[in-house]
Structure formats: C-alpha cells, structure tokens
Amino acid sequence: MKNTALSATHEALGAKMVPFAGFNMPVQYEGVNAEHETVRNSVGVFDVSHMGEFLIEGEQALDLIQKVSSNDASKLTVGKAQYSCLPNDNGGIVDDLIIYKIKEQTYLLVVNASNIEKDWNWIQSKNDVGATMRNLSDDYSLLAIQGPKAIEAMQPLTGHDLSAIKFYNFEVGDFAGIDNVIISATGYTGSGGFEIYCKNDEVKQVWDKVFEAGADFGIKPIGLAARDTLRLEMGYCLYGNDINDTTSPIEAGLGWITKFTKDFTNSEALEEEKRRGPKRKLIAFELDERGIPRQGYDIVDANGNKIGEVTSGTMSPSLNKGIGLGYVPTTLAGVDSKINIQIRKNAVPATVVKLPFYKG
C-alpha cells in the first residue's frame, strides 16, 4: 500500500484511512455530510496525490495526444486544460483524463490513480511517432482546494490574481512560498476552486499554509467519500463506476469530448455509433420516495423486468433525496421517464432527470 506525502498528516488529524487504488487514503474526517457541506458553502481541501501525471513532450507530442484522446487537443493554448478520454479499440474507454498545455510541445496528462500503469502502457503502445514520455506520478502531489470561498481564502498565498483564472485554465507560478506550482481552476466538485500541483517534498508546506490562510473561512480537510457525493451531485462520471472498458463515450453522454474533426483510436466506429444512435444511455435519476440507490442495484421497468443497473448512487446531502446514474435502453432514457430501482425487496419509483442534480 502506497502512502502520499501527507498520509501521516491525515492520520494525525484523525482521518479514517482506507485502501484506495493502491494508496492509503483518507475517506473521511468528521463525516461525509459535514464535509460535503463545507465544500458547498465555504472551502475544503482534498489530498488527491494518488492521481497520475504523465509529461508528453517534443515535436510529436501533439500528434500522439491527438491519436490517443477523443477531444481535440489542437485547440489548447498554453495555460488551458481540457477534459478528454482515451478510447480503446473495442468501443470502450481506457480512462478519462485532463490534458494541460504547459508550453509549446509540452503537455501534462492527469489520469486516474487506479489506471496509472494501464494508461501509461496504452499510450506508450501507440507512441510510434517518437514523442518523449515521462511518468511523474511518484514525484508529484495534488491538492484540490474546493468551494465558493477558495479564491478569497487562497489569494494571499500567490502573486497571481486567482479570480482571473477562468474554469479549465491554469497558471504556473508562486503559491504558498513555492515556485513553479501549477494553479489550476479545475476540480470535480462543482463548487469552484483550484487544484494545486507541486513536488512531494513541497506539499506539506503548501498544506500548512493553505490551512493557515483558510482559518478564517472555516477551511477543513475533506475525504474521498465527500468527493464522491460532490461529483455525483454534478453528474460527473467516475471511472470504474459510470465509465469503463466496455462503455462508449457516446452512450456515457461524453459526445461533447468526442471530436470527429480528427482521427483517433476507434474514431470511425464511434462516429458510426453517434450517427446511428447508441442502444443504451447513461441516465441520471432521482428517487420519488425515500431510499438510497447503490452501485450495482438493478433498474427495473413497471413489470419488474431488469432494464439496467445503477453505476453510482447515494443520498444527496444537498438535495436530501436518493440520486444516481445508470445505463438503460435509449428508448427509456428521456427526461421525465419513469423507472424503478430495486432496493432489496422494493421496486422504488424514480424519475429520469437532467443533469446536474445540484444547481448551486
């Protein structure tokens, strides 16, 4: 089990630690609902240093990225980031990721912790163009400082105007007394804020200064459990739950990051799927009655026939109702369609809704 550079800090803070993607990670501190509300209303900090970072460089860097990713990375300018996915050869997804253009001919790819080795091997197997690849995953730490008060609380720590960094843009510069830190206006909570990339031997100083700066704003450490409820309220896909090697980006509602203005892995088949229309779609639903939908629960029709299953589900702390995602046949995927979630012996009625669940 790997530790992040902050694992001892989390343990000292009383975090409940669990194995996650091969790492010893904090799942919660004071409780999921309280931590969730902290991020929605003020500011919270996640240690997400388990994520993977690959540097792709050289004259052929863009060629390689364009070949393996679904989005059009040629649109990126220095200081911009892009959400994308790595399609496989069979219509599914190797992983979803964020691509940062650090400078001309230099890109940073941030991938999911559980897929670091798989992604590295996949991209490497497609690198017949001679791009330079470096796996920085073991050297870098990542903090997600999320919430509506993040800008105001963190501004004293940097010379950059945080309010000027637009969503999916970033700066490289000073932060918390450290130089060459990536300050990225990204995150998976839907409540604004930043993600901070620094070296492992720098992150403890950054963590301490972040908590000093945020003291008057009610800043708190947040665990992975609240990260999951926050991303689900926004309808953001989680790899391994809502997308995987067998789900296509078209049926997962990721057509917006699948650009057919270029050739990429399996693009012809995916374009045909988009033209034809997928047989099933990832839907969002809210329970009409009390209950908590969980991953793996069956989705059934009015006659009790299984039509799909829940890929992610929880009791939404913000809405105080059961919400979830799952795949159903396209004919049953329209907004306001009625479905049922099989929770133990009860088929609990639910309604297909438009994302996000949480409107802010």
C-alpha positions, -999 to +999 in steps of 0.1 A: +000+000+000+015+033-011+013+065+011+010+100-002+034+126+012+006+136+035-007+103+048+009+108+083-008+143+084-042+128+077-037+102+104-027+129+129-059+147+120-079+116+129-089+107+094-104+073+087-079+058+063-088+032+037-070+014+008-080+031-025-063+025-059-033+010-041-029+040-018-036+046+019-062+074+016-084+095+039-120+085+033-135+109+059-126+131+089-157+144+107-183+127+085-194+128+048-224+152+051-205+178+072-175+176+048-198+178+018-215+210+032-181+226+039-172+223+002-206+235-010-206+265+014-171+275+022-138+258+014-123+223+018-091+206+009-087+171-006-054+153-009-057+137-043-019+130-047-027+094-058-036+107-093-012+100-121+008+126-141+025+120-174+046+146-193+044+143-231+070+164-249+086+171-282+076+179-318+054+148-319+037+154-285+005+168-300+004+140-327+005+114-300-021+131-278-044+136-308-041+099-317-050+085-282-075+111-270-111+118-280-111+156-276-093+180-300-061+189-282-051+212-311-075+237-296-054+240-265-032+271-260-006+275-232-024+279-199-055+259-209-067+225-198-091+201-215-112+171-202-109+141-225-109+103-226-087+076-240-109+054-263-099+017-266-101-004-298-134-020-289-157+009-283-149+014-246-128+038-226-093+032-212-096+062-189-108+097-186-082+124-180-073+161-181-048+174-206-028+206-198-008+225-223+022+236-202+041+252-230+046+247-267+053+210-273+048+202-236+017+186-222+007+172-188-018+144-187-035+138-154-050+103-151-069+082-125-049+066-098-062+031-104-052+033-141-017+048-140+001+017-152-027+007-177-028+042-192+010+045-194+013+012-212-016+021-235-002+055-246+032+040-249+019+013-272+005+040-295+037+061-295+051+052-329+057+090-336+086+094-312+071+117-286+090+119-253+071+104-224+079+108-187+059+093-158+059+119-130+033+102-109+056+092-080+072+126-078+042+150-076+014+157-051-020+172-059-043+192-036-078+201-046-089+233-027-126+235-035-155+257-025-170+292-031-146+308-007-115+293-022-104+324-042-108+348-013-091+324+011-061+315-011-054+349-027-028+359+000-007+328-009+001+339-045+010+368-067-014+356-094-049+370-095-069+339-087-102+355-097-088+360-132-081+322-138-111+310-157-125+275-155-102+250-171-074+275-172-042+275-151-011+294-142+024+282-133+040+303-106+043+310-069+020+296-043+024+292-005+061+302-008+069+276-035+078+284-071+067+266-103+034+254-088+005+247-112-026+266-100-054+251-120-091+262-120-103+227-122-118+202-098-145+176-095-170+192-071-189+218-090-183+244-063-153+262-078-118+263-065-084+252-076-061+222-079-025+226-069+003+205-083+037+206-065+065+182-057+062+157-029+088+174-007+069+207-011+033+196-004+035+197+034+045+234+034+017+241+009-009+221+030+001+240+062+000+275+046-033+267+029-049+259+063-034+290+078-048+311+050-082+294+052-086+295+090-109+325+090-130+309+062-138+277+080-114+256+059-114+218+067-098+187+053-121+166+032-121+129+025-127+108-006-163+099+005-174+135+002-155+139-031-178+111-044-211+127-032-200+161-046-191+148-080-222+127-082-244+157-075-229+173-106-233+141-126-196+138-133-186+103-144-163+082-121-141+057-139-148+022-128-184+031-120-200+051-148-174+046-175-150+017-181-135-005-208-170-016-220-188+018-221-185+041-251-182+079-247-213+083-269-236+062-246-219+078-215-230+113-226-194+123-234-201+131-270-190+167-262-155+155-256-155+132-287-145+153-317-146+137-352-126+166-367-096+143-365-087+106-365-081+089-331-083+054-317-116+037-329-129+071-341-147+056-372-167+031-351-176+058-325-187+082-353-209+055-367-224+049-332-231+086-329-247+087-363-268+056-356-276+064-320-264+043-291-286+014-279-283+025-243-276+057-225-263+068-191-291+085-173-295+105-141-324+097-118-339+109-086-359+086-063-396+096-059-397+080-025-373+075+004-344+052-003-307+051-012-297+037-046-263+020-046-239+009-073-250-025-087-287-022-078-310-033-107-330-007-126-364-023-135-395-014-155-431-013-143-433-051-147-402-058-127-380-067-157-344-056-154-335-029-179-302-018-165-283-012-133-271+017-111-235+027-117-233+054-090-258+062-063-261+080-029-283+100-006-276+135-019-266+157+011-276+189-008-310+177-020-318+152+008-330+126-017-317+095-034-299+102-067-280+081-091-266+073-125-271+041-146-274+027-181-308+020-196-321+014-232-322+046-252-360+043-256-363+047-218-337+074-213-357+105-219-360+132-192-391+126-171-392+089-180-404+067-151-382+038-139-378+018-107-347+010-086-347-024-069-337-017-033-337-051-016-374-063-020-388-030-030-390-015-065-387+022-056-401+045-083-377+071-098-377+097-125-351+104-151-338+140-147-315+164-164-280+170-150-267+184-128-287+173-098-272+202-078-279+236-094-259+257-068 
